[in-house]
Amino acid sequence: MFGYFTVQSNIMVLVYLLLETALLLHRRRKASAGLRGSSSGALRAAASDEGDPDGGSASLLPSGLHGGVLLYILITGLVFNTMLAPSVESSGYDFLVIHLNHSITPLLFFLDWLVNRPRGSHHWHQLGVWLIYPVGYALFASLEGAAGGNFRYFFLDFTQPPAAYLAQIISVVGIFVLAAWVIIFINRRIVPERHGD
């Protein structure tokens, strides 16, 4: 189960949010400890991040890390809903899990980014680093499929006719590049400004 890109990208979102929450709580504890003996108004301001230029909303983790996780979870949603969903039949609990992992989590992480992240934090030079993981995953999944005779994703099955394989790979790469472009474009043009950018 853990060999699927979907599962891995959802785990990345979970770990990212847990790390960011832990760092935020640590920062607030330090701020509260530093204000012991101060007025109750100052303590309330520290607890709510009033006076913080970020309003407590900017990421405490590197922007490149956030951009990579955002790209991977968006790809999970885009590839599933454009290439895989028509062939998936599910109901009940399976339906809930499939759509939680492929639609709801990508949408919520995307909305969190639009609302809470500073503008201009993602750049084109980060794209090369972001692509290391998916390229590595494609190699792993292709070799695993060739060794076991069962490919996790049909578009990684290089034993199919070359024209079909090439078209599918171009489609997936195109989705990655388009998603990265959208992330950078929106982040630089639309996402709310922070720090007076």
Summary of the structure (lengths in Angstrom):
residues: 197
radius of gyration: 20.3
end to end distance: 42.7
largest distance: 72.9
contacts: 535
relative contact order: 0.13
helix: 73%
strand: 0%
